[in-house]
Amino acid sequence: MHPKLYPWQFFSVIIAGILNEQQQRAIDYLKEENRVLREQLGNKQIRLTDEQRRRLAVLGKALGHKVLSEICSIVTPDTIMR
């Protein structure tokens, strides 16, 4: 026996899918923007302030090492995780 799917549940699933797709497009854009900036900088080392390091660390630790290894572009995941 299949549980009954109410119309609002179906609508919620559709809206969630649309929002997820928009978020993914925004993430893809930001990742590409970071790659472009990295190309412009070349091998120059980026100097972060303590405040910048702190902000990245807070957000990075919430993501975890695996995700960071896929998206980090200006620092290494190990730097953030420390």
mmCIF file of the N, C-alpha and C atoms, coordinates in Angstrom:
data_MODEL
# 
_entry.id   MODEL 
# 
loop_
_atom_site.group_PDB 
_atom_site.id 
_atom_site.type_symbol 
_atom_site.label_atom_id 
_atom_site.label_alt_id 
_atom_site.label_comp_id 
_atom_site.label_asym_id 
_atom_site.label_entity_id 
_atom_site.label_seq_id 
_atom_site.pdbx_PDB_ins_code 
_atom_site.Cartn_x 
_atom_site.Cartn_y 
_atom_site.Cartn_z 
_atom_site.occupancy 
_atom_site.B_iso_or_equiv 
_atom_site.pdbx_formal_charge 
_atom_site.auth_seq_id 
_atom_site.auth_comp_id 
_atom_site.auth_asym_id 
_atom_site.auth_atom_id 
_atom_site.pdbx_PDB_model_num 
ATOM 1   N N  . MET A 1 1  ? 0.847  -1.184 0.000   1.00 0.00 ? 1  MET A N  1 
ATOM 2   C CA . MET A 1 1  ? 0.000  0.000  0.000   1.00 0.00 ? 1  MET A CA 1 
ATOM 3   C C  . MET A 1 1  ? 0.890  1.243  0.000   1.00 0.00 ? 1  MET A C  1 
ATOM 4   N N  . HIS A 1 2  ? 0.634  2.159  -0.913  1.00 0.00 ? 2  HIS A N  1 
ATOM 5   C CA . HIS A 1 2  ? 1.408  3.390  -1.020  1.00 0.00 ? 2  HIS A CA 1 
ATOM 6   C C  . HIS A 1 2  ? 0.772  4.482  -0.164  1.00 0.00 ? 2  HIS A C  1 
ATOM 7   N N  . PRO A 1 3  ? 1.600  5.251  0.533   1.00 0.00 ? 3  PRO A N  1 
ATOM 8   C CA . PRO A 1 3  ? 1.026  6.359  1.300   1.00 0.00 ? 3  PRO A CA 1 
ATOM 9   C C  . PRO A 1 3  ? 0.451  7.406  0.339   1.00 0.00 ? 3  PRO A C  1 
ATOM 10  N N  . LYS A 1 4  ? -0.584 8.064  0.779   1.00 0.00 ? 4  LYS A N  1 
ATOM 11  C CA . LYS A 1 4  ? -1.226 9.077  -0.047  1.00 0.00 ? 4  LYS A CA 1 
ATOM 12  C C  . LYS A 1 4  ? -0.338 10.322 -0.111  1.00 0.00 ? 4  LYS A C  1 
ATOM 13  N N  . LEU A 1 5  ? -0.118 10.837 -1.309  1.00 0.00 ? 5  LEU A N  1 
ATOM 14  C CA . LEU A 1 5  ? 0.680  12.044 -1.492  1.00 0.00 ? 5  LEU A CA 1 
ATOM 15  C C  . LEU A 1 5  ? -0.267 13.222 -1.640  1.00 0.00 ? 5  LEU A C  1 
ATOM 16  N N  . TYR A 1 6  ? -0.199 14.125 -0.710  1.00 0.00 ? 6  TYR A N  1 
ATOM 17  C CA . TYR A 1 6  ? -1.079 15.294 -0.741  1.00 0.00 ? 6  TYR A CA 1 
ATOM 18  C C  . TYR A 1 6  ? -0.533 16.325 -1.729  1.00 0.00 ? 6  TYR A C  1 
ATOM 19  N N  . PRO A 1 7  ? -1.408 17.121 -2.328  1.00 0.00 ? 7  PRO A N  1 
ATOM 20  C CA . PRO A 1 7  ? -0.959 18.119 -3.306  1.00 0.00 ? 7  PRO A CA 1 
ATOM 21  C C  . PRO A 1 7  ? 0.104  19.060 -2.758  1.00 0.00 ? 7  PRO A C  1 
ATOM 22  N N  . TRP A 1 8  ? -0.004 19.477 -1.501  1.00 0.00 ? 8  TRP A N  1 
ATOM 23  C CA . TRP A 1 8  ? 0.986  20.404 -0.940  1.00 0.00 ? 8  TRP A CA 1 
ATOM 24  C C  . TRP A 1 8  ? 2.349  19.729 -0.814  1.00 0.00 ? 8  TRP A C  1 
ATOM 25  N N  . GLN A 1 9  ? 2.374  18.419 -0.603  1.00 0.00 ? 9  GLN A N  1 
ATOM 26  C CA . GLN A 1 9  ? 3.648  17.705 -0.531  1.00 0.00 ? 9  GLN A CA 1 
ATOM 27  C C  . GLN A 1 9  ? 4.316  17.692 -1.899  1.00 0.00 ? 9  GLN A C  1 
ATOM 28  N N  . PHE A 1 10 ? 3.538  17.441 -2.923  1.00 0.00 ? 10 PHE A N  1 
ATOM 29  C CA . PHE A 1 10 ? 4.056  17.436 -4.287  1.00 0.00 ? 10 PHE A CA 1 
ATOM 30  C C  . PHE A 1 10 ? 4.591  18.816 -4.641  1.00 0.00 ? 10 PHE A C  1 
ATOM 31  N N  . PHE A 1 11 ? 3.840  19.862 -4.305  1.00 0.00 ? 11 PHE A N  1 
ATOM 32  C CA . PHE A 1 11 ? 4.251  21.240 -4.557  1.00 0.00 ? 11 PHE A CA 1 
ATOM 33  C C  . PHE A 1 11 ? 5.548  21.560 -3.810  1.00 0.00 ? 11 PHE A C  1 
ATOM 34  N N  . SER A 1 12 ? 5.656  21.095 -2.563  1.00 0.00 ? 12 SER A N  1 
ATOM 35  C CA . SER A 1 12 ? 6.864  21.330 -1.760  1.00 0.00 ? 12 SER A CA 1 
ATOM 36  C C  . SER A 1 12 ? 8.090  20.680 -2.394  1.00 0.00 ? 12 SER A C  1 
ATOM 37  N N  . VAL A 1 13 ? 7.928  19.484 -2.922  1.00 0.00 ? 13 VAL A N  1 
ATOM 38  C CA . VAL A 1 13 ? 9.034  18.782 -3.570  1.00 0.00 ? 13 VAL A CA 1 
ATOM 39  C C  . VAL A 1 13 ? 9.490  19.550 -4.807  1.00 0.00 ? 13 VAL A C  1 
ATOM 40  N N  . ILE A 1 14 ? 8.543  20.051 -5.584  1.00 0.00 ? 14 ILE A N  1 
ATOM 41  C CA . ILE A 1 14 ? 8.888  20.823 -6.786  1.00 0.00 ? 14 ILE A CA 1 
ATOM 42  C C  . ILE A 1 14 ? 9.635  22.100 -6.410  1.00 0.00 ? 14 ILE A C  1 
ATOM 43  N N  . ILE A 1 15 ? 9.139  22.830 -5.429  1.00 0.00 ? 15 ILE A N  1 
ATOM 44  C CA . ILE A 1 15 ? 9.785  24.076 -4.987  1.00 0.00 ? 15 ILE A CA 1 
ATOM 45  C C  . ILE A 1 15 ? 11.184 23.791 -4.454  1.00 0.00 ? 15 ILE A C  1 
ATOM 46  N N  . ALA A 1 16 ? 11.331 22.740 -3.666  1.00 0.00 ? 16 ALA A N  1 
ATOM 47  C CA . ALA A 1 16 ? 12.651 22.384 -3.127  1.00 0.00 ? 16 ALA A CA 1 
ATOM 48  C C  . ALA A 1 16 ? 13.623 22.079 -4.257  1.00 0.00 ? 16 ALA A C  1 
ATOM 49  N N  . GLY A 1 17 ? 13.169 21.382 -5.283  1.00 0.00 ? 17 GLY A N  1 
ATOM 50  C CA . GLY A 1 17 ? 14.027 21.074 -6.428  1.00 0.00 ? 17 GLY A CA 1 
ATOM 51  C C  . GLY A 1 17 ? 14.461 22.321 -7.168  1.00 0.00 ? 17 GLY A C  1 
ATOM 52  N N  . ILE A 1 18 ? 13.550 23.265 -7.342  1.00 0.00 ? 18 ILE A N  1 
ATOM 53  C CA . ILE A 1 18 ? 13.873 24.526 -8.022  1.00 0.00 ? 18 ILE A CA 1 
ATOM 54  C C  . ILE A 1 18 ? 14.894 25.318 -7.215  1.00 0.00 ? 18 ILE A C  1 
ATOM 55  N N  . LEU A 1 19 ? 14.676 25.414 -5.910  1.00 0.00 ? 19 LEU A N  1 
ATOM 56  C CA . LEU A 1 19 ? 15.616 26.150 -5.056  1.00 0.00 ? 19 LEU A CA 1 
ATOM 57  C C  . LEU A 1 19 ? 16.992 25.500 -5.060  1.00 0.00 ? 19 LEU A C  1 
ATOM 58  N N  . ASN A 1 20 ? 17.032 24.168 -5.011  1.00 0.00 ? 20 ASN A N  1 
ATOM 59  C CA . ASN A 1 20 ? 18.297 23.450 -5.038  1.00 0.00 ? 20 ASN A CA 1 
ATOM 60  C C  . ASN A 1 20 ? 19.038 23.728 -6.344  1.00 0.00 ? 20 ASN A C  1 
ATOM 61  N N  . GLU A 1 21 ? 18.316 23.738 -7.447  1.00 0.00 ? 21 GLU A N  1 
ATOM 62  C CA . GLU A 1 21 ? 18.925 24.005 -8.753  1.00 0.00 ? 21 GLU A CA 1 
ATOM 63  C C  . GLU A 1 21 ? 19.497 25.424 -8.806  1.00 0.00 ? 21 GLU A C  1 
ATOM 64  N N  . GLN A 1 22 ? 18.767 26.396 -8.270  1.00 0.00 ? 22 GLN A N  1 
ATOM 65  C CA . GLN A 1 22 ? 19.251 27.776 -8.249  1.00 0.00 ? 22 GLN A CA 1 
ATOM 66  C C  . GLN A 1 22 ? 20.493 27.899 -7.370  1.00 0.00 ? 22 GLN A C  1 
ATOM 67  N N  . GLN A 1 23 ? 20.481 27.236 -6.235  1.00 0.00 ? 23 GLN A N  1 
ATOM 68  C CA . GLN A 1 23 ? 21.644 27.275 -5.353  1.00 0.00 ? 23 GLN A CA 1 
ATOM 69  C C  . GLN A 1 23 ? 22.857 26.650 -6.025  1.00 0.00 ? 23 GLN A C  1 
ATOM 70  N N  . GLN A 1 24 ? 22.664 25.545 -6.726  1.00 0.00 ? 24 GLN A N  1 
ATOM 71  C CA . GLN A 1 24 ? 23.770 24.886 -7.405  1.00 0.00 ? 24 GLN A CA 1 
ATOM 72  C C  . GLN A 1 24 ? 24.343 25.776 -8.503  1.00 0.00 ? 24 GLN A C  1 
ATOM 73  N N  . ARG A 1 25 ? 23.478 26.471 -9.236  1.00 0.00 ? 25 ARG A N  1 
ATOM 74  C CA . ARG A 1 25 ? 23.962 27.394 -10.271 1.00 0.00 ? 25 ARG A CA 1 
ATOM 75  C C  . ARG A 1 25 ? 24.776 28.520 -9.656  1.00 0.00 ? 25 ARG A C  1 
ATOM 76  N N  . ALA A 1 26 ? 24.331 29.035 -8.498  1.00 0.00 ? 26 ALA A N  1 
ATOM 77  C CA . ALA A 1 26 ? 25.079 30.092 -7.814  1.00 0.00 ? 26 ALA A CA 1 
ATOM 78  C C  . ALA A 1 26 ? 26.436 29.566 -7.349  1.00 0.00 ? 26 ALA A C  1 
ATOM 79  N N  . ILE A 1 27 ? 26.465 28.366 -6.812  1.00 0.00 ? 27 ILE A N  1 
ATOM 80  C CA . ILE A 1 27 ? 27.728 27.760 -6.363  1.00 0.00 ? 27 ILE A CA 1 
ATOM 81  C C  . ILE A 1 27 ? 28.662 27.555 -7.546  1.00 0.00 ? 27 ILE A C  1 
ATOM 82  N N  . ASP A 1 28 ? 28.134 27.037 -8.652  1.00 0.00 ? 28 ASP A N  1 
ATOM 83  C CA . ASP A 1 28 ? 28.966 26.825 -9.848  1.00 0.00 ? 28 ASP A CA 1 
ATOM 84  C C  . ASP A 1 28 ? 29.542 28.140 -10.354 1.00 0.00 ? 28 ASP A C  1 
ATOM 85  N N  . TYR A 1 29 ? 28.741 29.195 -10.334 1.00 0.00 ? 29 TYR A N  1 
ATOM 86  C CA . TYR A 1 29 ? 29.226 30.505 -10.761 1.00 0.00 ? 29 TYR A CA 1 
ATOM 87  C C  . TYR A 1 29 ? 30.356 30.985 -9.856  1.00 0.00 ? 29 TYR A C  1 
ATOM 88  N N  . LEU A 1 30 ? 30.146 30.904 -8.546  1.00 0.00 ? 30 LEU A N  1 
ATOM 89  C CA . LEU A 1 30 ? 31.163 31.378 -7.607  1.00 0.00 ? 30 LEU A CA 1 
ATOM 90  C C  . LEU A 1 30 ? 32.454 30.567 -7.703  1.00 0.00 ? 30 LEU A C  1 
ATOM 91  N N  . LYS A 1 31 ? 32.333 29.259 -7.926  1.00 0.00 ? 31 LYS A N  1 
ATOM 92  C CA . LYS A 1 31 ? 33.532 28.433 -8.106  1.00 0.00 ? 31 LYS A CA 1 
ATOM 93  C C  . LYS A 1 31 ? 34.298 28.867 -9.350  1.00 0.00 ? 31 LYS A C  1 
ATOM 94  N N  . GLU A 1 32 ? 33.584 29.147 -10.430 1.00 0.00 ? 32 GLU A N  1 
ATOM 95  C CA . GLU A 1 32 ? 34.247 29.588 -11.653 1.00 0.00 ? 32 GLU A CA 1 
ATOM 96  C C  . GLU A 1 32 ? 34.851 30.975 -11.474 1.00 0.00 ? 32 GLU A C  1 
ATOM 97  N N  . GLU A 1 33 ? 34.157 31.851 -10.779 1.00 0.00 ? 33 GLU A N  1 
ATOM 98  C CA . GLU A 1 33 ? 34.698 33.181 -10.495 1.00 0.00 ? 33 GLU A CA 1 
ATOM 99  C C  . GLU A 1 33 ? 35.997 33.063 -9.700  1.00 0.00 ? 33 GLU A C  1 
ATOM 100 N N  . ASN A 1 34 ? 36.028 32.167 -8.725  1.00 0.00 ? 34 ASN A N  1 
ATOM 101 C CA . ASN A 1 34 ? 37.244 31.945 -7.943  1.00 0.00 ? 34 ASN A CA 1 
ATOM 102 C C  . ASN A 1 34 ? 38.378 31.431 -8.832  1.00 0.00 ? 34 ASN A C  1 
ATOM 103 N N  . ARG A 1 35 ? 38.068 30.531 -9.776  1.00 0.00 ? 35 ARG A N  1 
ATOM 104 C CA . ARG A 1 35 ? 39.097 30.031 -10.692 1.00 0.00 ? 35 ARG A CA 1 
ATOM 105 C C  . ARG A 1 35 ? 39.670 31.157 -11.544 1.00 0.00 ? 35 ARG A C  1 
ATOM 106 N N  . VAL A 1 36 ? 38.791 32.042 -12.017 1.00 0.00 ? 36 VAL A N  1 
ATOM 107 C CA . VAL A 1 36 ? 39.241 33.176 -12.836 1.00 0.00 ? 36 VAL A CA 1 
ATOM 108 C C  . VAL A 1 36 ? 40.148 34.092 -12.020 1.00 0.00 ? 36 VAL A C  1 
ATOM 109 N N  . LEU A 1 37 ? 39.749 34.386 -10.801 1.00 0.00 ? 37 LEU A N  1 
ATOM 110 C CA . LEU A 1 37 ? 40.584 35.238 -9.940  1.00 0.00 ? 37 LEU A CA 1 
ATOM 111 C C  . LEU A 1 37 ? 41.927 34.576 -9.653  1.00 0.00 ? 37 LEU A C  1 
ATOM 112 N N  . ARG A 1 38 ? 41.903 33.273 -9.445  1.00 0.00 ? 38 ARG A N  1 
ATOM 113 C CA . ARG A 1 38 ? 43.141 32.530 -9.186  1.00 0.00 ? 38 ARG A CA 1 
ATOM 114 C C  . ARG A 1 38 ? 44.061 32.598 -10.401 1.00 0.00 ? 38 ARG A C  1 
ATOM 115 N N  . GLU A 1 39 ? 43.491 32.494 -11.615 1.00 0.00 ? 39 GLU A N  1 
ATOM 116 C CA . GLU A 1 39 ? 44.282 32.617 -12.844 1.00 0.00 ? 39 GLU A CA 1 
ATOM 117 C C  . GLU A 1 39 ? 44.913 34.003 -12.936 1.00 0.00 ? 39 GLU A C  1 
ATOM 118 N N  . GLN A 1 40 ? 44.170 35.020 -12.545 1.00 0.00 ? 40 GLN A N  1 
ATOM 119 C CA . GLN A 1 40 ? 44.681 36.387 -12.595 1.00 0.00 ? 40 GLN A CA 1 
ATOM 120 C C  . GLN A 1 40 ? 45.839 36.583 -11.606 1.00 0.00 ? 40 GLN A C  1 
ATOM 121 N N  . LEU A 1 41 ? 45.744 35.941 -10.467 1.00 0.00 ? 41 LEU A N  1 
ATOM 122 C CA . LEU A 1 41 ? 46.782 36.075 -9.446  1.00 0.00 ? 41 LEU A CA 1 
ATOM 123 C C  . LEU A 1 41 ? 48.016 35.234 -9.753  1.00 0.00 ? 41 LEU A C  1 
ATOM 124 N N  . GLY A 1 42 ? 47.845 34.179 -10.510 1.00 0.00 ? 42 GLY A N  1 
ATOM 125 C CA . GLY A 1 42 ? 48.974 33.305 -10.796 1.00 0.00 ? 42 GLY A CA 1 
ATOM 126 C C  . GLY A 1 42 ? 49.464 32.623 -9.538  1.00 0.00 ? 42 GLY A C  1 
ATOM 127 N N  . ASN A 1 43 ? 50.767 32.618 -9.344  1.00 0.00 ? 43 ASN A N  1 
ATOM 128 C CA . ASN A 1 43 ? 51.351 31.955 -8.174  1.00 0.00 ? 43 ASN A CA 1 
ATOM 129 C C  . ASN A 1 43 ? 51.537 32.888 -6.985  1.00 0.00 ? 43 ASN A C  1 
ATOM 130 N N  . LYS A 1 44 ? 51.021 34.104 -7.087  1.00 0.00 ? 44 LYS A N  1 
ATOM 131 C CA . LYS A 1 44 ? 51.136 35.040 -5.965  1.00 0.00 ? 44 LYS A CA 1 
ATOM 132 C C  . LYS A 1 44 ? 50.432 34.468 -4.739  1.00 0.00 ? 44 LYS A C  1 
ATOM 133 N N  . GLN A 1 45 ? 51.087 34.584 -3.614  1.00 0.00 ? 45 GLN A N  1 
ATOM 134 C CA . GLN A 1 45 ? 50.480 34.121 -2.374  1.00 0.00 ? 45 GLN A CA 1 
ATOM 135 C C  . GLN A 1 45 ? 49.502 35.173 -1.868  1.00 0.00 ? 45 GLN A C  1 
ATOM 136 N N  . ILE A 1 46 ? 48.349 34.734 -1.463  1.00 0.00 ? 46 ILE A N  1 
ATOM 137 C CA . ILE A 1 46 ? 47.337 35.641 -0.937  1.00 0.00 ? 46 ILE A CA 1 
ATOM 138 C C  . ILE A 1 46 ? 47.551 35.786 0.559   1.00 0.00 ? 46 ILE A C  1 
ATOM 139 N N  . ARG A 1 47 ? 47.603 37.027 1.017   1.00 0.00 ? 47 ARG A N  1 
ATOM 140 C CA . ARG A 1 47 ? 47.768 37.312 2.446   1.00 0.00 ? 47 ARG A CA 1 
ATOM 141 C C  . ARG A 1 47 ? 46.401 37.591 3.051   1.00 0.00 ? 47 ARG A C  1 
ATOM 142 N N  . LEU A 1 48 ? 46.002 36.750 3.985   1.00 0.00 ? 48 LEU A N  1 
ATOM 143 C CA . LEU A 1 48 ? 44.714 36.924 4.648   1.00 0.00 ? 48 LEU A CA 1 
ATOM 144 C C  . LEU A 1 48 ? 44.905 37.601 5.994   1.00 0.00 ? 48 LEU A C  1 
ATOM 145 N N  . THR A 1 49 ? 43.941 38.428 6.343   1.00 0.00 ? 49 THR A N  1 
ATOM 146 C CA . THR A 1 49 ? 43.953 39.014 7.684   1.00 0.00 ? 49 THR A CA 1 
ATOM 147 C C  . THR A 1 49 ? 43.454 37.953 8.663   1.00 0.00 ? 49 THR A C  1 
ATOM 148 N N  . ASP A 1 50 ? 43.649 38.203 9.942   1.00 0.00 ? 50 ASP A N  1 
ATOM 149 C CA . ASP A 1 50 ? 43.146 37.273 10.958  1.00 0.00 ? 50 ASP A CA 1 
ATOM 150 C C  . ASP A 1 50 ? 41.625 37.133 10.858  1.00 0.00 ? 50 ASP A C  1 
ATOM 151 N N  . GLU A 1 51 ? 40.949 38.234 10.593  1.00 0.00 ? 51 GLU A N  1 
ATOM 152 C CA . GLU A 1 51 ? 39.496 38.204 10.469  1.00 0.00 ? 51 GLU A CA 1 
ATOM 153 C C  . GLU A 1 51 ? 39.069 37.371 9.262   1.00 0.00 ? 51 GLU A C  1 
ATOM 154 N N  . GLN A 1 52 ? 39.743 37.504 8.154   1.00 0.00 ? 52 GLN A N  1 
ATOM 155 C CA . GLN A 1 52 ? 39.431 36.710 6.964   1.00 0.00 ? 52 GLN A CA 1 
ATOM 156 C C  . GLN A 1 52 ? 39.657 35.224 7.227   1.00 0.00 ? 52 GLN A C  1 
ATOM 157 N N  . ARG A 1 53 ? 40.772 34.906 7.891   1.00 0.00 ? 53 ARG A N  1 
ATOM 158 C CA . ARG A 1 53 ? 41.066 33.522 8.250   1.00 0.00 ? 53 ARG A CA 1 
ATOM 159 C C  . ARG A 1 53 ? 39.988 32.942 9.148   1.00 0.00 ? 53 ARG A C  1 
ATOM 160 N N  . ARG A 1 54 ? 39.568 33.740 10.114  1.00 0.00 ? 54 ARG A N  1 
ATOM 161 C CA . ARG A 1 54 ? 38.538 33.291 11.055  1.00 0.00 ? 54 ARG A CA 1 
ATOM 162 C C  . ARG A 1 54 ? 37.230 33.007 10.322  1.00 0.00 ? 54 ARG A C  1 
ATOM 163 N N  . ARG A 1 55 ? 36.813 33.916 9.434   1.00 0.00 ? 55 ARG A N  1 
ATOM 164 C CA . ARG A 1 55 ? 35.563 33.726 8.691   1.00 0.00 ? 55 ARG A CA 1 
ATOM 165 C C  . ARG A 1 55 ? 35.620 32.470 7.838   1.00 0.00 ? 55 ARG A C  1 
ATOM 166 N N  . LEU A 1 56 ? 36.727 32.258 7.149   1.00 0.00 ? 56 LEU A N  1 
ATOM 167 C CA . LEU A 1 56 ? 36.863 31.052 6.322   1.00 0.00 ? 56 LEU A CA 1 
ATOM 168 C C  . LEU A 1 56 ? 36.875 29.792 7.180   1.00 0.00 ? 56 LEU A C  1 
ATOM 169 N N  . ALA A 1 57 ? 37.525 29.863 8.326   1.00 0.00 ? 57 ALA A N  1 
ATOM 170 C CA . ALA A 1 57 ? 37.605 28.695 9.204   1.00 0.00 ? 57 ALA A CA 1 
ATOM 171 C C  . ALA A 1 57 ? 36.222 28.307 9.738   1.00 0.00 ? 57 ALA A C  1 
ATOM 172 N N  . VAL A 1 58 ? 35.444 29.281 10.142  1.00 0.00 ? 58 VAL A N  1 
ATOM 173 C CA . VAL A 1 58 ? 34.099 28.999 10.673  1.00 0.00 ? 58 VAL A CA 1 
ATOM 174 C C  . VAL A 1 58 ? 33.252 28.318 9.609   1.00 0.00 ? 58 VAL A C  1 
ATOM 175 N N  . LEU A 1 59 ? 33.233 28.879 8.413   1.00 0.00 ? 59 LEU A N  1 
ATOM 176 C CA . LEU A 1 59 ? 32.421 28.299 7.340   1.00 0.00 ? 59 LEU A CA 1 
ATOM 177 C C  . LEU A 1 59 ? 33.005 26.973 6.850   1.00 0.00 ? 59 LEU A C  1 
ATOM 178 N N  . GLY A 1 60 ? 34.322 26.908 6.758   1.00 0.00 ? 60 GLY A N  1 
ATOM 179 C CA . GLY A 1 60 ? 34.977 25.705 6.260   1.00 0.00 ? 60 GLY A CA 1 
ATOM 180 C C  . GLY A 1 60 ? 34.818 24.507 7.175   1.00 0.00 ? 60 GLY A C  1 
ATOM 181 N N  . LYS A 1 61 ? 34.919 24.727 8.467   1.00 0.00 ? 61 LYS A N  1 
ATOM 182 C CA . LYS A 1 61 ? 34.774 23.613 9.409   1.00 0.00 ? 61 LYS A CA 1 
ATOM 183 C C  . LYS A 1 61 ? 33.368 23.035 9.354   1.00 0.00 ? 61 LYS A C  1 
ATOM 184 N N  . ALA A 1 62 ? 32.391 23.882 9.094   1.00 0.00 ? 62 ALA A N  1 
ATOM 185 C CA . ALA A 1 62 ? 31.014 23.397 8.985   1.00 0.00 ? 62 ALA A CA 1 
ATOM 186 C C  . ALA A 1 62 ? 30.845 22.517 7.744   1.00 0.00 ? 62 ALA A C  1 
ATOM 187 N N  . LEU A 1 63 ? 31.629 22.765 6.706   1.00 0.00 ? 63 LEU A N  1 
ATOM 188 C CA . LEU A 1 63 ? 31.545 21.971 5.479   1.00 0.00 ? 63 LEU A CA 1 
ATOM 189 C C  . LEU A 1 63 ? 32.263 20.632 5.601   1.00 0.00 ? 63 LEU A C  1 
ATOM 190 N N  . GLY A 1 64 ? 33.395 20.639 6.300   1.00 0.00 ? 64 GLY A N  1 
ATOM 191 C CA . GLY A 1 64 ? 34.184 19.422 6.426   1.00 0.00 ? 64 GLY A CA 1 
ATOM 192 C C  . GLY A 1 64 ? 35.268 19.325 5.367   1.00 0.00 ? 64 GLY A C  1 
ATOM 193 N N  . HIS A 1 65 ? 36.238 18.474 5.629   1.00 0.00 ? 65 HIS A N  1 
ATOM 194 C CA . HIS A 1 65 ? 37.441 18.349 4.797   1.00 0.00 ? 65 HIS A CA 1 
ATOM 195 C C  . HIS A 1 65 ? 37.128 17.901 3.372   1.00 0.00 ? 65 HIS A C  1 
ATOM 196 N N  . LYS A 1 66 ? 36.223 16.939 3.223   1.00 0.00 ? 66 LYS A N  1 
ATOM 197 C CA . LYS A 1 66 ? 35.925 16.398 1.890   1.00 0.00 ? 66 LYS A CA 1 
ATOM 198 C C  . LYS A 1 66 ? 35.382 17.482 0.957   1.00 0.00 ? 66 LYS A C  1 
ATOM 199 N N  . VAL A 1 67 ? 34.407 18.228 1.418   1.00 0.00 ? 67 VAL A N  1 
ATOM 200 C CA . VAL A 1 67 ? 33.827 19.297 0.591   1.00 0.00 ? 67 VAL A CA 1 
ATOM 201 C C  . VAL A 1 67 ? 34.865 20.381 0.337   1.00 0.00 ? 67 VAL A C  1 
ATOM 202 N N  . LEU A 1 68 ? 35.620 20.737 1.368   1.00 0.00 ? 68 LEU A N  1 
ATOM 203 C CA . LEU A 1 68 ? 36.657 21.764 1.187   1.00 0.00 ? 68 LEU A CA 1 
ATOM 204 C C  . LEU A 1 68 ? 37.669 21.360 0.121   1.00 0.00 ? 68 LEU A C  1 
ATOM 205 N N  . SER A 1 69 ? 38.017 20.091 0.082   1.00 0.00 ? 69 SER A N  1 
ATOM 206 C CA . SER A 1 69 ? 39.007 19.641 -0.899  1.00 0.00 ? 69 SER A CA 1 
ATOM 207 C C  . SER A 1 69 ? 38.488 19.811 -2.329  1.00 0.00 ? 69 SER A C  1 
ATOM 208 N N  . GLU A 1 70 ? 37.180 19.871 -2.490  1.00 0.00 ? 70 GLU A N  1 
ATOM 209 C CA . GLU A 1 70 ? 36.586 20.064 -3.814  1.00 0.00 ? 70 GLU A CA 1 
ATOM 210 C C  . GLU A 1 70 ? 36.454 21.530 -4.194  1.00 0.00 ? 70 GLU A C  1 
ATOM 211 N N  . ILE A 1 71 ? 36.395 22.420 -3.208  1.00 0.00 ? 71 ILE A N  1 
ATOM 212 C CA . ILE A 1 71 ? 36.087 23.813 -3.539  1.00 0.00 ? 71 ILE A CA 1 
ATOM 213 C C  . ILE A 1 71 ? 37.147 24.836 -3.157  1.00 0.00 ? 71 ILE A C  1 
ATOM 214 N N  . CYS A 1 72 ? 38.079 24.498 -2.285  1.00 0.00 ? 72 CYS A N  1 
ATOM 215 C CA . CYS A 1 72 ? 39.087 25.480 -1.865  1.00 0.00 ? 72 CYS A CA 1 
ATOM 216 C C  . CYS A 1 72 ? 39.922 25.938 -3.048  1.00 0.00 ? 72 CYS A C  1 
ATOM 217 N N  . SER A 1 73 ? 40.147 27.235 -3.120  1.00 0.00 ? 73 SER A N  1 
ATOM 218 C CA . SER A 1 73 ? 40.957 27.744 -4.218  1.00 0.00 ? 73 SER A CA 1 
ATOM 219 C C  . SER A 1 73 ? 42.046 28.713 -3.770  1.00 0.00 ? 73 SER A C  1 
ATOM 220 N N  . ILE A 1 74 ? 41.897 29.326 -2.613  1.00 0.00 ? 74 ILE A N  1 
ATOM 221 C CA . ILE A 1 74 ? 42.929 30.277 -2.194  1.00 0.00 ? 74 ILE A CA 1 
ATOM 222 C C  . ILE A 1 74 ? 43.743 29.777 -1.011  1.00 0.00 ? 74 ILE A C  1 
ATOM 223 N N  . VAL A 1 75 ? 43.256 28.746 -0.340  1.00 0.00 ? 75 VAL A N  1 
ATOM 224 C CA . VAL A 1 75 ? 43.993 28.105 0.757   1.00 0.00 ? 75 VAL A CA 1 
ATOM 225 C C  . VAL A 1 75 ? 43.776 26.609 0.649   1.00 0.00 ? 75 VAL A C  1 
ATOM 226 N N  . THR A 1 76 ? 44.563 25.839 1.361   1.00 0.00 ? 76 THR A N  1 
ATOM 227 C CA . THR A 1 76 ? 44.366 24.389 1.345   1.00 0.00 ? 76 THR A CA 1 
ATOM 228 C C  . THR A 1 76 ? 43.330 24.016 2.410   1.00 0.00 ? 76 THR A C  1 
ATOM 229 N N  . PRO A 1 77 ? 42.646 22.905 2.220   1.00 0.00 ? 77 PRO A N  1 
ATOM 230 C CA . PRO A 1 77 ? 41.688 22.453 3.234   1.00 0.00 ? 77 PRO A CA 1 
ATOM 231 C C  . PRO A 1 77 ? 42.350 22.268 4.596   1.00 0.00 ? 77 PRO A C  1 
ATOM 232 N N  . ASP A 1 78 ? 43.582 21.784 4.607   1.00 0.00 ? 78 ASP A N  1 
ATOM 233 C CA . ASP A 1 78 ? 44.282 21.581 5.882   1.00 0.00 ? 78 ASP A CA 1 
ATOM 234 C C  . ASP A 1 78 ? 44.479 22.893 6.615   1.00 0.00 ? 78 ASP A C  1 
ATOM 235 N N  . THR A 1 79 ? 44.739 23.959 5.877   1.00 0.00 ? 79 THR A N  1 
ATOM 236 C CA . THR A 1 79 ? 44.904 25.277 6.503   1.00 0.00 ? 79 THR A CA 1 
ATOM 237 C C  . THR A 1 79 ? 43.610 25.688 7.197   1.00 0.00 ? 79 THR A C  1 
ATOM 238 N N  . ILE A 1 80 ? 42.496 25.488 6.531   1.00 0.00 ? 80 ILE A N  1 
ATOM 239 C CA . ILE A 1 80 ? 41.199 25.858 7.100   1.00 0.00 ? 80 ILE A CA 1 
ATOM 240 C C  . ILE A 1 80 ? 40.866 24.972 8.298   1.00 0.00 ? 80 ILE A C  1 
ATOM 241 N N  . MET A 1 81 ? 41.133 23.682 8.187   1.00 0.00 ? 81 MET A N  1 
ATOM 242 C CA . MET A 1 81 ? 40.760 22.757 9.251   1.00 0.00 ? 81 MET A CA 1 
ATOM 243 C C  . MET A 1 81 ? 41.591 22.939 10.516  1.00 0.00 ? 81 MET A C  1 
ATOM 244 N N  . ARG A 1 82 ? 42.782 23.532 10.386  1.00 0.00 ? 82 ARG A N  1 
ATOM 245 C CA . ARG A 1 82 ? 43.590 23.802 11.574  1.00 0.00 ? 82 ARG A CA 1 
ATOM 246 C C  . ARG A 1 82 ? 42.965 24.935 12.323  1.00 0.00 ? 82 ARG A C  1 
# 
